[in-house]
């Protein structure tokens, strides 16, 4: 199997691009703020997602689960 030479940030951005259309369909979006060397991803929810009562669930179960599944180096996803 070929080694994936993308950086951790590039891998995270690729997953967010897959998630983004479903967030945008509900009037929201996600912005990547930082990916730390120890596997913490900091994002900002935007648009309708910002301040939505379900935003923490979206962050944990939607965005966090997808990132951890596709990028195993990710340990945690937090709102920054």
Phi and psi restraints in degrees (range 20) as a CNS / XPLOR table:
assign (resid 1 and name C) (resid 2 and name N)
       (resid 2 and name CA) (resid 2 and name C) 1.0 -69.8 20.0 2
assign (resid 2 and name N) (resid 2 and name CA)
       (resid 2 and name C) (resid 3 and name N) 1.0 140.9 20.0 2
assign (resid 2 and name C) (resid 3 and name N)
       (resid 3 and name CA) (resid 3 and name C) 1.0 -75.0 20.0 2
assign (resid 3 and name N) (resid 3 and name CA)
       (resid 3 and name C) (resid 4 and name N) 1.0 135.9 20.0 2
assign (resid 3 and name C) (resid 4 and name N)
       (resid 4 and name CA) (resid 4 and name C) 1.0 -81.2 20.0 2
assign (resid 4 and name N) (resid 4 and name CA)
       (resid 4 and name C) (resid 5 and name N) 1.0 114.0 20.0 2
assign (resid 4 and name C) (resid 5 and name N)
       (resid 5 and name CA) (resid 5 and name C) 1.0 -92.6 20.0 2
assign (resid 5 and name N) (resid 5 and name CA)
       (resid 5 and name C) (resid 6 and name N) 1.0 2.9 20.0 2
assign (resid 5 and name C) (resid 6 and name N)
       (resid 6 and name CA) (resid 6 and name C) 1.0 -68.4 20.0 2
assign (resid 6 and name N) (resid 6 and name CA)
       (resid 6 and name C) (resid 7 and name N) 1.0 149.6 20.0 2
assign (resid 6 and name C) (resid 7 and name N)
       (resid 7 and name CA) (resid 7 and name C) 1.0 -71.7 20.0 2
assign (resid 7 and name N) (resid 7 and name CA)
       (resid 7 and name C) (resid 8 and name N) 1.0 164.5 20.0 2
assign (resid 7 and name C) (resid 8 and name N)
       (resid 8 and name CA) (resid 8 and name C) 1.0 -58.7 20.0 2
assign (resid 8 and name N) (resid 8 and name CA)
       (resid 8 and name C) (resid 9 and name N) 1.0 -41.7 20.0 2
assign (resid 8 and name C) (resid 9 and name N)
       (resid 9 and name CA) (resid 9 and name C) 1.0 -63.1 20.0 2
assign (resid 9 and name N) (resid 9 and name CA)
       (resid 9 and name C) (resid 10 and name N) 1.0 -41.3 20.0 2
assign (resid 9 and name C) (resid 10 and name N)
       (resid 10 and name CA) (resid 10 and name C) 1.0 -64.1 20.0 2
assign (resid 10 and name N) (resid 10 and name CA)
       (resid 10 and name C) (resid 11 and name N) 1.0 -38.5 20.0 2
assign (resid 10 and name C) (resid 11 and name N)
       (resid 11 and name CA) (resid 11 and name C) 1.0 -63.9 20.0 2
assign (resid 11 and name N) (resid 11 and name CA)
       (resid 11 and name C) (resid 12 and name N) 1.0 -44.3 20.0 2
assign (resid 11 and name C) (resid 12 and name N)
       (resid 12 and name CA) (resid 12 and name C) 1.0 -63.1 20.0 2
assign (resid 12 and name N) (resid 12 and name CA)
       (resid 12 and name C) (resid 13 and name N) 1.0 -45.0 20.0 2
assign (resid 12 and name C) (resid 13 and name N)
       (resid 13 and name CA) (resid 13 and name C) 1.0 -60.2 20.0 2
assign (resid 13 and name N) (resid 13 and name CA)
       (resid 13 and name C) (resid 14 and name N) 1.0 -37.9 20.0 2
assign (resid 13 and name C) (resid 14 and name N)
       (resid 14 and name CA) (resid 14 and name C) 1.0 -64.0 20.0 2
assign (resid 14 and name N) (resid 14 and name CA)
       (resid 14 and name C) (resid 15 and name N) 1.0 -40.3 20.0 2
assign (resid 14 and name C) (resid 15 and name N)
       (resid 15 and name CA) (resid 15 and name C) 1.0 -68.3 20.0 2
assign (resid 15 and name N) (resid 15 and name CA)
       (resid 15 and name C) (resid 16 and name N) 1.0 -42.1 20.0 2
assign (resid 15 and name C) (resid 16 and name N)
       (resid 16 and name CA) (resid 16 and name C) 1.0 -61.8 20.0 2
assign (resid 16 and name N) (resid 16 and name CA)
       (resid 16 and name C) (resid 17 and name N) 1.0 -34.5 20.0 2
assign (resid 16 and name C) (resid 17 and name N)
       (resid 17 and name CA) (resid 17 and name C) 1.0 -64.2 20.0 2
assign (resid 17 and name N) (resid 17 and name CA)
       (resid 17 and name C) (resid 18 and name N) 1.0 -32.0 20.0 2
assign (resid 17 and name C) (resid 18 and name N)
       (resid 18 and name CA) (resid 18 and name C) 1.0 -72.1 20.0 2
assign (resid 18 and name N) (resid 18 and name CA)
       (resid 18 and name C) (resid 19 and name N) 1.0 -36.1 20.0 2
assign (resid 18 and name C) (resid 19 and name N)
       (resid 19 and name CA) (resid 19 and name C) 1.0 -78.8 20.0 2
assign (resid 19 and name N) (resid 19 and name CA)
       (resid 19 and name C) (resid 20 and name N) 1.0 -34.9 20.0 2
assign (resid 19 and name C) (resid 20 and name N)
       (resid 20 and name CA) (resid 20 and name C) 1.0 -49.6 20.0 2
assign (resid 20 and name N) (resid 20 and name CA)
       (resid 20 and name C) (resid 21 and name N) 1.0 -44.9 20.0 2
assign (resid 20 and name C) (resid 21 and name N)
       (resid 21 and name CA) (resid 21 and name C) 1.0 -58.1 20.0 2
assign (resid 21 and name N) (resid 21 and name CA)
       (resid 21 and name C) (resid 22 and name N) 1.0 -36.8 20.0 2
assign (resid 21 and name C) (resid 22 and name N)
       (resid 22 and name CA) (resid 22 and name C) 1.0 -72.0 20.0 2
assign (resid 22 and name N) (resid 22 and name CA)
       (resid 22 and name C) (resid 23 and name N) 1.0 -32.9 20.0 2
assign (resid 22 and name C) (resid 23 and name N)
       (resid 23 and name CA) (resid 23 and name C) 1.0 -68.9 20.0 2
assign (resid 23 and name N) (resid 23 and name CA)
       (resid 23 and name C) (resid 24 and name N) 1.0 -42.7 20.0 2
assign (resid 23 and name C) (resid 24 and name N)
       (resid 24 and name CA) (resid 24 and name C) 1.0 -66.4 20.0 2
assign (resid 24 and name N) (resid 24 and name CA)
       (resid 24 and name C) (resid 25 and name N) 1.0 -29.7 20.0 2
assign (resid 24 and name C) (resid 25 and name N)
       (resid 25 and name CA) (resid 25 and name C) 1.0 -62.0 20.0 2
assign (resid 25 and name N) (resid 25 and name CA)
       (resid 25 and name C) (resid 26 and name N) 1.0 -26.7 20.0 2
assign (resid 25 and name C) (resid 26 and name N)
       (resid 26 and name CA) (resid 26 and name C) 1.0 -100.4 20.0 2
assign (resid 26 and name N) (resid 26 and name CA)
       (resid 26 and name C) (resid 27 and name N) 1.0 11.8 20.0 2
assign (resid 26 and name C) (resid 27 and name N)
       (resid 27 and name CA) (resid 27 and name C) 1.0 86.2 20.0 2
assign (resid 27 and name N) (resid 27 and name CA)
       (resid 27 and name C) (resid 28 and name N) 1.0 12.9 20.0 2
assign (resid 27 and name C) (resid 28 and name N)
       (resid 28 and name CA) (resid 28 and name C) 1.0 -116.5 20.0 2
assign (resid 28 and name N) (resid 28 and name CA)
       (resid 28 and name C) (resid 29 and name N) 1.0 -172.1 20.0 2
assign (resid 28 and name C) (resid 29 and name N)
       (resid 29 and name CA) (resid 29 and name C) 1.0 -167.8 20.0 2
assign (resid 29 and name N) (resid 29 and name CA)
       (resid 29 and name C) (resid 30 and name N) 1.0 172.2 20.0 2
assign (resid 29 and name C) (resid 30 and name N)
       (resid 30 and name CA) (resid 30 and name C) 1.0 -134.2 20.0 2
assign (resid 30 and name N) (resid 30 and name CA)
       (resid 30 and name C) (resid 31 and name N) 1.0 139.2 20.0 2
assign (resid 30 and name C) (resid 31 and name N)
       (resid 31 and name CA) (resid 31 and name C) 1.0 -120.0 20.0 2
assign (resid 31 and name N) (resid 31 and name CA)
       (resid 31 and name C) (resid 32 and name N) 1.0 129.4 20.0 2
assign (resid 31 and name C) (resid 32 and name N)
       (resid 32 and name CA) (resid 32 and name C) 1.0 -80.5 20.0 2
assign (resid 32 and name N) (resid 32 and name CA)
       (resid 32 and name C) (resid 33 and name N) 1.0 124.3 20.0 2
assign (resid 32 and name C) (resid 33 and name N)
       (resid 33 and name CA) (resid 33 and name C) 1.0 -99.0 20.0 2
assign (resid 33 and name N) (resid 33 and name CA)
       (resid 33 and name C) (resid 34 and name N) 1.0 -43.5 20.0 2
assign (resid 33 and name C) (resid 34 and name N)
       (resid 34 and name CA) (resid 34 and name C) 1.0 -163.5 20.0 2
assign (resid 34 and name N) (resid 34 and name CA)
       (resid 34 and name C) (resid 35 and name N) 1.0 148.4 20.0 2
assign (resid 34 and name C) (resid 35 and name N)
       (resid 35 and name CA) (resid 35 and name C) 1.0 -126.2 20.0 2
assign (resid 35 and name N) (resid 35 and name CA)
       (resid 35 and name C) (resid 36 and name N) 1.0 115.4 20.0 2
assign (resid 35 and name C) (resid 36 and name N)
       (resid 36 and name CA) (resid 36 and name C) 1.0 -84.6 20.0 2
assign (resid 36 and name N) (resid 36 and name CA)
       (resid 36 and name C) (resid 37 and name N) 1.0 161.7 20.0 2
assign (resid 36 and name C) (resid 37 and name N)
       (resid 37 and name CA) (resid 37 and name C) 1.0 -63.3 20.0 2
assign (resid 37 and name N) (resid 37 and name CA)
       (resid 37 and name C) (resid 38 and name N) 1.0 -25.0 20.0 2
assign (resid 37 and name C) (resid 38 and name N)
       (resid 38 and name CA) (resid 38 and name C) 1.0 -93.6 20.0 2
assign (resid 38 and name N) (resid 38 and name CA)
       (resid 38 and name C) (resid 39 and name N) 1.0 15.1 20.0 2
assign (resid 38 and name C) (resid 39 and name N)
       (resid 39 and name CA) (resid 39 and name C) 1.0 87.0 20.0 2
assign (resid 39 and name N) (resid 39 and name CA)
       (resid 39 and name C) (resid 40 and name N) 1.0 23.4 20.0 2
assign (resid 39 and name C) (resid 40 and name N)
       (resid 40 and name CA) (resid 40 and name C) 1.0 -101.5 20.0 2
assign (resid 40 and name N) (resid 40 and name CA)
       (resid 40 and name C) (resid 41 and name N) 1.0 127.2 20.0 2
assign (resid 40 and name C) (resid 41 and name N)
       (resid 41 and name CA) (resid 41 and name C) 1.0 -105.3 20.0 2
assign (resid 41 and name N) (resid 41 and name CA)
       (resid 41 and name C) (resid 42 and name N) 1.0 127.4 20.0 2
assign (resid 41 and name C) (resid 42 and name N)
       (resid 42 and name CA) (resid 42 and name C) 1.0 -109.7 20.0 2
assign (resid 42 and name N) (resid 42 and name CA)
       (resid 42 and name C) (resid 43 and name N) 1.0 125.5 20.0 2
assign (resid 42 and name C) (resid 43 and name N)
       (resid 43 and name CA) (resid 43 and name C) 1.0 -129.0 20.0 2
assign (resid 43 and name N) (resid 43 and name CA)
       (resid 43 and name C) (resid 44 and name N) 1.0 163.6 20.0 2
assign (resid 43 and name C) (resid 44 and name N)
       (resid 44 and name CA) (resid 44 and name C) 1.0 -124.9 20.0 2
assign (resid 44 and name N) (resid 44 and name CA)
       (resid 44 and name C) (resid 45 and name N) 1.0 126.6 20.0 2
assign (resid 44 and name C) (resid 45 and name N)
       (resid 45 and name CA) (resid 45 and name C) 1.0 -82.0 20.0 2
assign (resid 45 and name N) (resid 45 and name CA)
       (resid 45 and name C) (resid 46 and name N) 1.0 139.7 20.0 2
assign (resid 45 and name C) (resid 46 and name N)
       (resid 46 and name CA) (resid 46 and name C) 1.0 -128.5 20.0 2
assign (resid 46 and name N) (resid 46 and name CA)
       (resid 46 and name C) (resid 47 and name N) 1.0 170.6 20.0 2
assign (resid 46 and name C) (resid 47 and name N)
       (resid 47 and name CA) (resid 47 and name C) 1.0 62.4 20.0 2
assign (resid 47 and name N) (resid 47 and name CA)
       (resid 47 and name C) (resid 48 and name N) 1.0 -137.0 20.0 2
assign (resid 47 and name C) (resid 48 and name N)
       (resid 48 and name CA) (resid 48 and name C) 1.0 -64.7 20.0 2
assign (resid 48 and name N) (resid 48 and name CA)
       (resid 48 and name C) (resid 49 and name N) 1.0 -22.4 20.0 2
assign (resid 48 and name C) (resid 49 and name N)
       (resid 49 and name CA) (resid 49 and name C) 1.0 -70.9 20.0 2
assign (resid 49 and name N) (resid 49 and name CA)
       (resid 49 and name C) (resid 50 and name N) 1.0 -30.9 20.0 2
assign (resid 49 and name C) (resid 50 and name N)
       (resid 50 and name CA) (resid 50 and name C) 1.0 -67.5 20.0 2
assign (resid 50 and name N) (resid 50 and name CA)
       (resid 50 and name C) (resid 51 and name N) 1.0 120.1 20.0 2
assign (resid 50 and name C) (resid 51 and name N)
       (resid 51 and name CA) (resid 51 and name C) 1.0 81.4 20.0 2
assign (resid 51 and name N) (resid 51 and name CA)
       (resid 51 and name C) (resid 52 and name N) 1.0 -1.9 20.0 2
assign (resid 51 and name C) (resid 52 and name N)
       (resid 52 and name CA) (resid 52 and name C) 1.0 -67.2 20.0 2
assign (resid 52 and name N) (resid 52 and name CA)
       (resid 52 and name C) (resid 53 and name N) 1.0 139.0 20.0 2
assign (resid 52 and name C) (resid 53 and name N)
       (resid 53 and name CA) (resid 53 and name C) 1.0 -58.4 20.0 2
assign (resid 53 and name N) (resid 53 and name CA)
       (resid 53 and name C) (resid 54 and name N) 1.0 -23.8 20.0 2
assign (resid 53 and name C) (resid 54 and name N)
       (resid 54 and name CA) (resid 54 and name C) 1.0 -94.5 20.0 2
assign (resid 54 and name N) (resid 54 and name CA)
       (resid 54 and name C) (resid 55 and name N) 1.0 5.0 20.0 2
assign (resid 54 and name C) (resid 55 and name N)
       (resid 55 and name CA) (resid 55 and name C) 1.0 -61.1 20.0 2
assign (resid 55 and name N) (resid 55 and name CA)
       (resid 55 and name C) (resid 56 and name N) 1.0 -38.3 20.0 2
assign (resid 55 and name C) (resid 56 and name N)
       (resid 56 and name CA) (resid 56 and name C) 1.0 -68.0 20.0 2
assign (resid 56 and name N) (resid 56 and name CA)
       (resid 56 and name C) (resid 57 and name N) 1.0 -35.3 20.0 2
assign (resid 56 and name C) (resid 57 and name N)
       (resid 57 and name CA) (resid 57 and name C) 1.0 -67.9 20.0 2
assign (resid 57 and name N) (resid 57 and name CA)
       (resid 57 and name C) (resid 58 and name N) 1.0 -41.7 20.0 2
assign (resid 57 and name C) (resid 58 and name N)
       (resid 58 and name CA) (resid 58 and name C) 1.0 -59.2 20.0 2
assign (resid 58 and name N) (resid 58 and name CA)
       (resid 58 and name C) (resid 59 and name N) 1.0 -43.6 20.0 2
assign (resid 58 and name C) (resid 59 and name N)
       (resid 59 and name CA) (resid 59 and name C) 1.0 -63.9 20.0 2
assign (resid 59 and name N) (resid 59 and name CA)
       (resid 59 and name C) (resid 60 and name N) 1.0 -48.7 20.0 2
assign (resid 59 and name C) (resid 60 and name N)
       (resid 60 and name CA) (resid 60 and name C) 1.0 -74.4 20.0 2
assign (resid 60 and name N) (resid 60 and name CA)
       (resid 60 and name C) (resid 61 and name N) 1.0 -55.2 20.0 2
assign (resid 60 and name C) (resid 61 and name N)
       (resid 61 and name CA) (resid 61 and name C) 1.0 -86.5 20.0 2
assign (resid 61 and name N) (resid 61 and name CA)
       (resid 61 and name C) (resid 62 and name N) 1.0 -31.7 20.0 2
assign (resid 61 and name C) (resid 62 and name N)
       (resid 62 and name CA) (resid 62 and name C) 1.0 -86.1 20.0 2
assign (resid 62 and name N) (resid 62 and name CA)
       (resid 62 and name C) (resid 63 and name N) 1.0 -69.2 20.0 2
assign (resid 62 and name C) (resid 63 and name N)
       (resid 63 and name CA) (resid 63 and name C) 1.0 -68.9 20.0 2
assign (resid 63 and name N) (resid 63 and name CA)
       (resid 63 and name C) (resid 64 and name N) 1.0 -49.4 20.0 2
assign (resid 63 and name C) (resid 64 and name N)
       (resid 64 and name CA) (resid 64 and name C) 1.0 -61.3 20.0 2
assign (resid 64 and name N) (resid 64 and name CA)
       (resid 64 and name C) (resid 65 and name N) 1.0 -46.0 20.0 2
assign (resid 64 and name C) (resid 65 and name N)
       (resid 65 and name CA) (resid 65 and name C) 1.0 -62.7 20.0 2
assign (resid 65 and name N) (resid 65 and name CA)
       (resid 65 and name C) (resid 66 and name N) 1.0 -44.0 20.0 2
assign (resid 65 and name C) (resid 66 and name N)
       (resid 66 and name CA) (resid 66 and name C) 1.0 -63.9 20.0 2
assign (resid 66 and name N) (resid 66 and name CA)
       (resid 66 and name C) (resid 67 and name N) 1.0 -43.1 20.0 2
assign (resid 66 and name C) (resid 67 and name N)
       (resid 67 and name CA) (resid 67 and name C) 1.0 -65.2 20.0 2
assign (resid 67 and name N) (resid 67 and name CA)
       (resid 67 and name C) (resid 68 and name N) 1.0 -45.3 20.0 2
assign (resid 67 and name C) (resid 68 and name N)
       (resid 68 and name CA) (resid 68 and name C) 1.0 -65.9 20.0 2
assign (resid 68 and name N) (resid 68 and name CA)
       (resid 68 and name C) (resid 69 and name N) 1.0 -32.8 20.0 2
assign (resid 68 and name C) (resid 69 and name N)
       (resid 69 and name CA) (resid 69 and name C) 1.0 -69.2 20.0 2
assign (resid 69 and name N) (resid 69 and name CA)
       (resid 69 and name C) (resid 70 and name N) 1.0 -46.2 20.0 2
assign (resid 69 and name C) (resid 70 and name N)
       (resid 70 and name CA) (resid 70 and name C) 1.0 -88.9 20.0 2
assign (resid 70 and name N) (resid 70 and name CA)
       (resid 70 and name C) (resid 71 and name N) 1.0 -21.1 20.0 2
assign (resid 70 and name C) (resid 71 and name N)
       (resid 71 and name CA) (resid 71 and name C) 1.0 -130.6 20.0 2
assign (resid 71 and name N) (resid 71 and name CA)
       (resid 71 and name C) (resid 72 and name N) 1.0 85.9 20.0 2
assign (resid 71 and name C) (resid 72 and name N)
       (resid 72 and name CA) (resid 72 and name C) 1.0 -59.6 20.0 2
assign (resid 72 and name N) (resid 72 and name CA)
       (resid 72 and name C) (resid 73 and name N) 1.0 -18.4 20.0 2
assign (resid 72 and name C) (resid 73 and name N)
       (resid 73 and name CA) (resid 73 and name C) 1.0 -70.4 20.0 2
assign (resid 73 and name N) (resid 73 and name CA)
       (resid 73 and name C) (resid 74 and name N) 1.0 -16.5 20.0 2
assign (resid 73 and name C) (resid 74 and name N)
       (resid 74 and name CA) (resid 74 and name C) 1.0 -73.9 20.0 2
assign (resid 74 and name N) (resid 74 and name CA)
       (resid 74 and name C) (resid 75 and name N) 1.0 126.1 20.0 2
assign (resid 74 and name C) (resid 75 and name N)
       (resid 75 and name CA) (resid 75 and name C) 1.0 -98.7 20.0 2
assign (resid 75 and name N) (resid 75 and name CA)
       (resid 75 and name C) (resid 76 and name N) 1.0 -33.5 20.0 2
assign (resid 75 and name C) (resid 76 and name N)
       (resid 76 and name CA) (resid 76 and name C) 1.0 -156.4 20.0 2
assign (resid 76 and name N) (resid 76 and name CA)
       (resid 76 and name C) (resid 77 and name N) 1.0 148.5 20.0 2
assign (resid 76 and name C) (resid 77 and name N)
       (resid 77 and name CA) (resid 77 and name C) 1.0 -123.1 20.0 2
assign (resid 77 and name N) (resid 77 and name CA)
       (resid 77 and name C) (resid 78 and name N) 1.0 124.0 20.0 2
assign (resid 77 and name C) (resid 78 and name N)
       (resid 78 and name CA) (resid 78 and name C) 1.0 -128.4 20.0 2
assign (resid 78 and name N) (resid 78 and name CA)
       (resid 78 and name C) (resid 79 and name N) 1.0 157.4 20.0 2
assign (resid 78 and name C) (resid 79 and name N)
       (resid 79 and name CA) (resid 79 and name C) 1.0 -88.2 20.0 2
assign (resid 79 and name N) (resid 79 and name CA)
       (resid 79 and name C) (resid 80 and name N) 1.0 130.5 20.0 2
